[in-house]
Amino acid sequence: MTNKALSIFNQLRPLSVGFDDVFDHFESMFEGPTLTLGSNYPPYNIVKTGDNKFDIEVALAGFNKKDINVTSENGMLTIESKEDDKSKDKDGEVLHKGISKRYFKKSFTIADDVEITGANLKDGMLKVSMEKIVPEAKKLKTIEIK
């Protein structure tokens, strides 16, 4: 972890309560020689579709529902392809493979108050929809002064 990152987290810890796991998560991202964010394949977008709604869109040309696993566990959303048989196509042997249909695994950290509401694969685009659930205790309320 860099000294700069360490100082930022150390400065924020005394100003917050109950966020130690968040700081620990980000500190672990800075461990090692460099911060690595993984591969750029497959390309994806994160789109805000409403006040508390988000979609992760992943471009998956050539994949179908049977080729993809979408899982959520312990605050991690993982989108992963199954292994591909590279030697044969449904119509015969592949002589040139210009459309990438290789193995990938892409993970996203999801906040505790975000619920995954569904996933849909249409026209080569996988859309995973999520909604941030705001509990009543966190919503704005006006306190009457007596």
PALO-406408 format. One record per atom (N, C-alpha, C): x, y, z; residue number from 1; residue in one letter; chain. Coordinates in steps of 0.001 Angstrom, whole numbers, plus 500000, padded with zeros to 6 digits. Layout:
<<X; Y; Z>; NUM; A; A>
...
This chain:
<<500850; 498836; 500000>; 1; M; A>
<<500000; 500000; 500000>; 1; M; A>
<<500895; 501226; 500000>; 1; M; A>
<<500466; 502259; 499312>; 2; T; A>
<<501267; 503465; 499249>; 2; T; A>
<<501074; 504281; 500516>; 2; T; A>
<<502078; 505090; 500825>; 3; N; A>
<<501982; 505948; 502011>; 3; N; A>
<<500849; 506944; 501873>; 3; N; A>
<<500623; 507426; 500641>; 4; K; A>
<<499545; 508387; 500406>; 4; K; A>
<<498192; 507749; 500712>; 4; K; A>
<<497977; 506520; 500221>; 5; A; A>
<<496712; 505824; 500478>; 5; A; A>
<<496550; 505559; 501964>; 5; A; A>
<<497623; 505162; 502629>; 6; L; A>
<<497571; 504887; 504057>; 6; L; A>
<<497163; 506137; 504822>; 6; L; A>
<<497735; 507284; 504461>; 7; S; A>
<<497416; 508507; 505180>; 7; S; A>
<<495966; 508925; 504954>; 7; S; A>
<<495431; 508728; 503767>; 8; I; A>
<<494031; 509073; 503489>; 8; I; A>
<<493108; 508226; 504353>; 8; I; A>
<<493328; 506918; 504392>; 9; F; A>
<<492459; 506049; 505181>; 9; F; A>
<<492606; 506326; 506672>; 9; F; A>
<<493817; 506598; 507132>; 10; N; A>
<<494021; 506900; 508546>; 10; N; A>
<<493335; 508209; 508936>; 10; N; A>
<<493272; 509170; 508014>; 11; Q; A>
<<492595; 510436; 508293>; 11; Q; A>
<<491076; 510272; 508315>; 11; Q; A>
<<490548; 509339; 507514>; 12; L; A>
<<489096; 509157; 507449>; 12; L; A>
<<488548; 508286; 508576>; 12; L; A>
<<489318; 507355; 509083>; 13; R; A>
<<488834; 506430; 510114>; 13; R; A>
<<488275; 507141; 511348>; 13; R; A>
<<488938; 508170; 511892>; 14; P; A>
<<488383; 508814; 513089>; 14; P; A>
<<487107; 509617; 512828>; 14; P; A>
<<486776; 509855; 511561>; 15; L; A>
<<485601; 510646; 511219>; 15; L; A>
<<484390; 509793; 510871>; 15; L; A>
<<484492; 508490; 511029>; 16; S; A>
<<483400; 507607; 510643>; 16; S; A>
<<483251; 506486; 511651>; 16; S; A>
<<482069; 505912; 511675>; 17; V; A>
<<481784; 504799; 512579>; 17; V; A>
<<481192; 503663; 511759>; 17; V; A>
<<481730; 502459; 511909>; 18; G; A>
<<481162; 501286; 511257>; 18; G; A>
<<481612; 501062; 509836>; 18; G; A>
<<482630; 501771; 509373>; 19; F; A>
<<483088; 501631; 507996>; 19; F; A>
<<484431; 500919; 507894>; 19; F; A>
<<484869; 500273; 508975>; 20; D; A>
<<486176; 499618; 508966>; 20; D; A>
<<486305; 498605; 507846>; 20; D; A>
<<485229; 497828; 507572>; 21; D; A>
<<485300; 496841; 506502>; 21; D; A>
<<485460; 497501; 505138>; 21; D; A>
<<484878; 498684; 504953>; 22; V; A>
<<485024; 499410; 503685>; 22; V; A>
<<486474; 499860; 503519>; 22; V; A>
<<487033; 500449; 504579>; 23; F; A>
<<488428; 500891; 504506>; 23; F; A>
<<489361; 499706; 504285>; 23; F; A>
<<489094; 498596; 504974>; 24; D; A>
<<489930; 497403; 504796>; 24; D; A>
<<489869; 496907; 503360>; 24; D; A>
<<488664; 496957; 502748>; 25; H; A>
<<488505; 496524; 501352>; 25; H; A>
<<489364; 497382; 500425>; 25; H; A>
<<489288; 498706; 500591>; 26; F; A>
<<490050; 499582; 499718>; 26; F; A>
<<491546; 499486; 499999>; 26; F; A>
<<491929; 499299; 501244>; 27; E; A>
<<493345; 499121; 501545>; 27; E; A>
<<493899; 497877; 500867>; 27; E; A>
<<493096; 496798; 500830>; 28; S; A>
<<493564; 495571; 500181>; 28; S; A>
<<493754; 495778; 498675>; 28; S; A>
<<492982; 496701; 498085>; 29; M; A>
<<493136; 496992; 496658>; 29; M; A>
<<494478; 497666; 496370>; 29; M; A>
<<495023; 498390; 497367>; 30; F; A>
<<496279; 499104; 497176>; 30; F; A>
<<497492; 498253; 497530>; 30; F; A>
<<497278; 497050; 498060>; 31; E; A>
<<498401; 496192; 498419>; 31; E; A>
<<499125; 495715; 497171>; 31; E; A>
<<500400; 495454; 497300>; 32; G; A>
<<501202; 495011; 496163>; 32; G; A>
<<501849; 496191; 495482>; 32; G; A>
<<502596; 495933; 494413>; 33; P; A>
<<503361; 496995; 493771>; 33; P; A>
<<502504; 498050; 493084>; 33; P; A>
<<501391; 497634; 492479>; 34; T; A>
<<500527; 498597; 491784>; 34; T; A>
<<499078; 498209; 491974>; 34; T; A>
<<498216; 499173; 491800>; 35; L; A>
<<496774; 498929; 491840>; 35; L; A>
<<496370; 498335; 490500>; 35; L; A>
<<495821; 497119; 490517>; 36; T; A>
<<495416; 496481; 489273>; 36; T; A>
<<493896; 496362; 489253>; 36; T; A>
<<493309; 496760; 488165>; 37; L; A>
<<491861; 496714; 488031>; 37; L; A>
<<491413; 495580; 487127>; 37; L; A>
<<492325; 494745; 486676>; 38; G; A>
<<491950; 493592; 485881>; 38; G; A>
<<491933; 493881; 484400>; 38; G; A>
<<491437; 492914; 483679>; 39; S; A>
<<491393; 492957; 482227>; 39; S; A>
<<490282; 493879; 481737>; 39; S; A>
<<490440; 494378; 480525>; 40; N; A>
<<489390; 495191; 479898>; 40; N; A>
<<488384; 494334; 479148>; 40; N; A>
<<488563; 493021; 479164>; 41; Y; A>
<<487661; 492128; 478445>; 41; Y; A>
<<486770; 491409; 479433>; 41; Y; A>
<<485515; 491345; 479190>; 42; P; A>
<<484746; 492011; 478141>; 42; P; A>
<<484447; 493459; 478533>; 42; P; A>
<<484223; 494310; 477540>; 43; P; A>
<<483920; 495703; 477865>; 43; P; A>
<<482570; 495812; 478578>; 43; P; A>
<<482452; 496816; 479451>; 44; Y; A>
<<481215; 496967; 480216>; 44; Y; A>
<<480930; 498438; 480504>; 44; Y; A>
<<479676; 498715; 480827>; 45; N; A>
<<479224; 500030; 481265>; 45; N; A>
<<478545; 499860; 482614>; 45; N; A>
<<478643; 500889; 483454>; 46; I; A>
<<477822; 500962; 484659>; 46; I; A>
<<476938; 502187; 484469>; 46; I; A>
<<475617; 501958; 484464>; 47; V; A>
<<474659; 502992; 484108>; 47; V; A>
<<473714; 503239; 485281>; 47; V; A>
<<473522; 504510; 485628>; 48; K; A>
<<472535; 504872; 486648>; 48; K; A>
<<471214; 505093; 485926>; 48; K; A>
<<470214; 504264; 486233>; 49; T; A>
<<468945; 504310; 485507>; 49; T; A>
<<467827; 504973; 486301>; 49; T; A>
<<468095; 505379; 487523>; 50; G; A>
<<467110; 506041; 488374>; 50; G; A>
<<467803; 506526; 489629>; 50; G; A>
<<467035; 507099; 490545>; 51; D; A>
<<467632; 507611; 491775>; 51; D; A>
<<468427; 506549; 492517>; 51; D; A>
<<467889; 505339; 492597>; 52; N; A>
<<468536; 504258; 493340>; 52; N; A>
<<468686; 502998; 492501>; 52; N; A>
<<468699; 503140; 491179>; 53; K; A>
<<468769; 501978; 490301>; 53; K; A>
<<469991; 502081; 489391>; 53; K; A>
<<470629; 500913; 489177>; 54; F; A>
<<471837; 500842; 488369>; 54; F; A>
<<471798; 499585; 487508>; 54; F; A>
<<472458; 499648; 486358>; 55; D; A>
<<472651; 498479; 485501>; 55; D; A>
<<474137; 498339; 485209>; 55; D; A>
<<474604; 497107; 485212>; 56; I; A>
<<475919; 496810; 484658>; 56; I; A>
<<475650; 496129; 483328>; 56; I; A>
<<476135; 496729; 482240>; 57; E; A>
<<475952; 496196; 480898>; 57; E; A>
<<477287; 495639; 480427>; 57; E; A>
<<477283; 494374; 480011>; 58; V; A>
<<478508; 493708; 479572>; 58; V; A>
<<478315; 493242; 478134>; 58; V; A>
<<479217; 493636; 477241>; 59; A; A>
<<479139; 493257; 475829>; 59; A; A>
<<479642; 491827; 475666>; 59; A; A>
<<478739; 490928; 475270>; 60; L; A>
<<479072; 489504; 475165>; 60; L; A>
<<478646; 488933; 473817>; 60; L; A>
<<479152; 489521; 472740>; 61; A; A>
<<478834; 489034; 471402>; 61; A; A>
<<479267; 487577; 471263>; 61; A; A>
<<478385; 486749; 470736>; 62; G; A>
<<478699; 485344; 470501>; 62; G; A>
<<478376; 484424; 471663>; 62; G; A>
<<478080; 484973; 472836>; 63; F; A>
<<477726; 484155; 473999>; 63; F; A>
<<476215; 484006; 474086>; 63; F; A>
<<475773; 482882; 474660>; 64; N; A>
<<474353; 482732; 474972>; 64; N; A>
<<474212; 482456; 476464>; 64; N; A>
<<472972; 482322; 476928>; 65; K; A>
<<472711; 482153; 478366>; 65; K; A>
<<473443; 480952; 478956>; 65; K; A>
<<473598; 479904; 478188>; 66; K; A>
<<474254; 478692; 478683>; 66; K; A>
<<475753; 478888; 478895>; 66; K; A>
<<476337; 479913; 478258>; 67; D; A>
<<477776; 480163; 478336>; 67; D; A>
<<478182; 481027; 479529>; 67; D; A>
<<477213; 481610; 480232>; 68; I; A>
<<477498; 482632; 481243>; 68; I; A>
<<476965; 482214; 482606>; 68; I; A>
<<477752; 482473; 483651>; 69; N; A>
<<477298; 482329; 485037>; 69; N; A>
<<477345; 483703; 485685>; 69; N; A>
<<476245; 484102; 486331>; 70; V; A>
<<476188; 485339; 487096>; 70; V; A>
<<475895; 484936; 488531>; 70; V; A>
<<476800; 485285; 489443>; 71; T; A>
<<476629; 484903; 490845>; 71; T; A>
<<476869; 486115; 491739>; 71; T; A>
<<476271; 486047; 492915>; 72; S; A>
<<476466; 487086; 493923>; 72; S; A>
<<476708; 486400; 495248>; 72; S; A>
<<477826; 486761; 495898>; 73; E; A>
<<478143; 486172; 497188>; 73; E; A>
<<479006; 487138; 497982>; 73; E; A>
<<478600; 487373; 499209>; 74; N; A>
<<479389; 488154; 500156>; 74; N; A>
<<479829; 489505; 499586>; 74; N; A>
<<478898; 490207; 498964>; 75; G; A>
<<479191; 491542; 498451>; 75; G; A>
<<479937; 491590; 497140>; 75; G; A>
<<480055; 490462; 496450>; 76; M; A>
<<480733; 490426; 495159>; 76; M; A>
<<479792; 489884; 494089>; 76; M; A>
<<479622; 490649; 493034>; 77; L; A>
<<478896; 490198; 491849>; 77; L; A>
<<479947; 489692; 490876>; 77; L; A>
<<479811; 488439; 490422>; 78; T; A>
<<480782; 487853; 489497>; 78; T; A>
<<480066; 487398; 488238>; 78; T; A>
<<480607; 487810; 487105>; 79; I; A>
<<480116; 487389; 485794>; 79; I; A>
<<481251; 486602; 485163>; 79; I; A>
<<480970; 485341; 484817>; 80; E; A>
<<482026; 484438; 484354>; 80; E; A>
<<481523; 483600; 483194>; 80; E; A>
<<482399; 483385; 482221>; 81; S; A>
<<482045; 482500; 481113>; 81; S; A>
<<482482; 481085; 481444>; 81; S; A>
<<481835; 480145; 480801>; 82; K; A>
<<482257; 478752; 480916>; 82; K; A>
<<483361; 478511; 479910>; 82; K; A>
<<484119; 477474; 480119>; 83; E; A>
<<485221; 477161; 479206>; 83; E; A>
<<484675; 476944; 477796>; 83; E; A>
<<485429; 477383; 476806>; 84; D; A>
<<485017; 477314; 475411>; 84; D; A>
<<485773; 476191; 474706>; 84; D; A>
<<485051; 475408; 473891>; 85; D; A>
<<485712; 474401; 473046>; 85; D; A>
<<486240; 475142; 471822>; 85; D; A>
<<487549; 475369; 471768>; 86; K; A>
<<488151; 476228; 470762>; 86; K; A>
<<488343; 475547; 469412>; 86; K; A>
<<488293; 474241; 469376>; 87; S; A>
<<488652; 473550; 468146>; 87; S; A>
<<487486; 473375; 467172>; 87; S; A>
<<486269; 473317; 467680>; 88; K; A>
<<485130; 473038; 466794>; 88; K; A>
<<484045; 474090; 466949>; 88; K; A>
<<483349; 474342; 465897>; 89; D; A>
<<482164; 475187; 465902>; 89; D; A>
<<480998; 474257; 465582>; 89; D; A>
<<479771; 474726; 465746>; 90; K; A>
<<478623; 473864; 465465>; 90; K; A>
<<478557; 473454; 463991>; 90; K; A>
<<479187; 474268; 463110>; 91; D; A>
<<479172; 473971; 461683>; 91; D; A>
<<480459; 473330; 461187>; 91; D; A>
<<481456; 473134; 462066>; 92; G; A>
<<482710; 472516; 461651>; 92; G; A>
<<483899; 473144; 462338>; 92; G; A>
<<485085; 472878; 461788>; 93; E; A>
<<486325; 473379; 462369>; 93; E; A>
<<486487; 474867; 462085>; 93; E; A>
<<486909; 475625; 463093>; 94; V; A>
<<487100; 477063; 462940>; 94; V; A>
<<488494; 477310; 462366>; 94; V; A>
<<488564; 477962; 461213>; 95; L; A>
<<489843; 478259; 460572>; 95; L; A>
<<490387; 479612; 460991>; 95; L; A>
<<489499; 480541; 461272>; 96; H; A>
<<489901; 481869; 461756>; 96; H; A>
<<488889; 482308; 462801>; 96; H; A>
<<489368; 482742; 463966>; 97; K; A>
<<488466; 483167; 465030>; 97; K; A>
<<488691; 484659; 465267>; 97; K; A>
<<487877; 485488; 464620>; 98; G; A>
<<487962; 486938; 464764>; 98; G; A>
<<487023; 487469; 465821>; 98; G; A>
<<485996; 486706; 466154>; 99; I; A>
<<485060; 487106; 467203>; 99; I; A>
<<485523; 486447; 468493>; 99; I; A>
<<485910; 487274; 469439>; 100; S; A>
<<486453; 486760; 470689>; 100; S; A>
<<485349; 486150; 471542>; 100; S; A>
<<485521; 484898; 471865>; 101; K; A>
<<484603; 484199; 472763>; 101; K; A>
<<485468; 483394; 473723>; 101; K; A>
<<486311; 484128; 474450>; 102; R; A>
<<487256; 483466; 475333>; 102; R; A>
<<486750; 483497; 476774>; 102; R; A>
<<487418; 482728; 477600>; 103; Y; A>
<<487062; 482679; 479012>; 103; Y; A>
<<487317; 484038; 479665>; 103; Y; A>
<<486425; 484435; 480543>; 104; F; A>
<<486635; 485648; 481328>; 104; F; A>
<<485955; 485487; 482681>; 104; F; A>
<<486395; 486304; 483607>; 105; K; A>
<<485769; 486395; 484924>; 105; K; A>
<<485900; 487838; 485364>; 105; K; A>
<<484780; 488503; 485560>; 106; K; A>
<<484768; 489908; 485948>; 106; K; A>
<<483967; 490025; 487225>; 106; K; A>
<<484549; 490690; 488243>; 107; S; A>
<<483887; 490830; 489534>; 107; S; A>
<<483703; 492300; 489887>; 107; S; A>
<<482605; 492587; 490554>; 108; F; A>
<<482266; 493931; 490996>; 108; F; A>
<<481922; 493871; 492477>; 108; F; A>
<<482408; 494828; 493243>; 109; T; A>
<<482045; 494918; 494649>; 109; T; A>
<<480713; 495635; 494745>; 109; T; A>
<<479772; 495017; 495452>; 110; I; A>
<<478426; 495559; 495593>; 110; I; A>
<<478204; 495919; 497063>; 110; I; A>
<<477687; 497104; 497319>; 111; A; A>
<<477433; 497547; 498693>; 111; A; A>
<<476376; 496668; 499351>; 111; A; A>
<<476398; 496639; 500675>; 112; D; A>
<<475452; 495810; 501432>; 112; D; A>
<<474009; 496202; 501193>; 112; D; A>
<<473761; 497476; 500906>; 113; D; A>
<<472380; 497922; 500726>; 113; D; A>
<<471927; 497906; 499266>; 113; D; A>
<<472697; 497253; 498397>; 114; V; A>
<<472329; 497120; 496983>; 114; V; A>
<<471852; 495693; 496733>; 114; V; A>
<<470674; 495587; 496129>; 115; E; A>
<<470065; 494285; 495834>; 115; E; A>
<<470084; 494058; 494328>; 115; E; A>
<<470527; 492895; 493902>; 116; I; A>
<<470517; 492542; 492478>; 116; I; A>
<<469108; 492070; 492143>; 116; I; A>
<<468469; 492754; 491192>; 117; T; A>
<<467070; 492476; 490884>; 117; T; A>
<<466875; 491576; 489675>; 117; T; A>
<<467928; 491357; 488882>; 118; G; A>
<<467773; 490461; 487740>; 118; G; A>
<<468901; 490601; 486739>; 118; G; A>
<<468905; 489682; 485780>; 119; A; A>
<<469892; 489698; 484701>; 119; A; A>
<<469202; 489292; 483411>; 119; A; A>
<<469596; 489930; 482314>; 120; N; A>
<<468971; 489671; 481024>; 120; N; A>
<<470042; 489731; 479936>; 120; N; A>
<<470055; 488732; 479038>; 121; L; A>
<<470978; 488719; 477904>; 121; L; A>
<<470155; 488878; 476637>; 121; L; A>
<<470384; 489996; 475933>; 122; K; A>
<<469636; 490267; 474708>; 122; K; A>
<<470564; 490949; 473707>; 122; K; A>
<<470586; 490444; 472485>; 123; D; A>
<<471374; 491027; 471396>; 123; D; A>
<<472845; 491201; 471765>; 123; D; A>
<<473417; 490214; 472471>; 124; G; A>
<<474830; 490255; 472812>; 124; G; A>
<<475182; 491169; 473969>; 124; G; A>
<<474175; 491681; 474676>; 125; M; A>
<<474421; 492578; 475811>; 125; M; A>
<<473785; 491975; 477052>; 125; M; A>
<<474620; 491674; 478048>; 126; L; A>
<<474131; 491190; 479337>; 126; L; A>
<<473878; 492401; 480215>; 126; L; A>
<<472684; 492487; 480774>; 127; K; A>
<<472339; 493592; 481668>; 127; K; A>
<<472002; 493010; 483027>; 127; K; A>
<<472768; 493388; 484058>; 128; V; A>
<<472497; 492995; 485433>; 128; V; A>
<<471949; 494232; 486129>; 128; V; A>
<<470696; 494138; 486609>; 129; S; A>
<<470026; 495279; 487220>; 129; S; A>
<<470128; 495206; 488731>; 129; S; A>
<<470313; 496374; 489342>; 130; M; A>
<<470467; 496468; 490791>; 130; M; A>
<<469692; 497662; 491306>; 130; M; A>
<<469342; 497585; 492583>; 131; E; A>
<<468650; 498700; 493224>; 131; E; A>
<<469202; 498892; 494627>; 131; E; A>
<<469488; 500138; 494958>; 132; K; A>
<<469936; 500470; 496308>; 132; K; A>
<<468690; 500606; 497182>; 132; K; A>
<<468615; 499796; 498221>; 133; I; A>
<<467480; 499809; 499129>; 133; I; A>
<<467817; 500762; 500277>; 133; I; A>
<<467060; 501837; 500364>; 134; V; A>
<<467293; 502818; 501416>; 134; V; A>
<<466303; 502529; 502547>; 134; V; A>
<<466803; 502089; 503705>; 135; P; A>
<<465897; 501789; 504811>; 135; P; A>
<<465264; 503067; 505372>; 135; P; A>
<<464134; 502917; 506007>; 136; E; A>
<<463419; 504056; 506572>; 136; E; A>
<<464308; 504867; 507514>; 136; E; A>
<<465171; 504188; 508259>; 137; A; A>
<<466031; 504877; 509227>; 137; A; A>
<<467014; 505833; 508549>; 137; A; A>
<<467311; 505609; 507263>; 138; K; A>
<<468269; 506458; 506561>; 138; K; A>
<<467600; 507522; 505693>; 138; K; A>
<<466279; 507461; 505560>; 139; K; A>
<<465578; 508455; 504749>; 139; K; A>
<<465452; 509756; 505533>; 139; K; A>
<<465368; 510852; 504806>; 140; L; A>
<<465222; 512166; 505420>; 140; L; A>
<<463903; 512234; 506169>; 140; L; A>
<<463982; 512698; 507400>; 141; K; A>
<<462759; 512913; 508169>; 141; K; A>
<<462909; 514210; 508931>; 141; K; A>
<<461820; 514890; 509075>; 142; T; A>
<<461804; 516144; 509805>; 142; T; A>
<<461421; 515872; 511247>; 142; T; A>
<<462201; 516389; 512170>; 143; I; A>
<<461961; 516201; 513581>; 143; I; A>
<<461182; 517417; 514099>; 143; I; A>
<<460056; 517139; 514664>; 144; E; A>
<<459225; 518217; 515203>; 144; E; A>
<<459862; 518762; 516475>; 144; E; A>
<<459958; 520108; 516530>; 145; I; A>
<<460509; 520768; 517713>; 145; I; A>
<<459363; 521136; 518633>; 145; I; A>
<<459454; 520732; 519892>; 146; K; A>
<<458373; 521007; 520848>; 146; K; A>
<<458762; 522131; 521781>; 146; K; A>
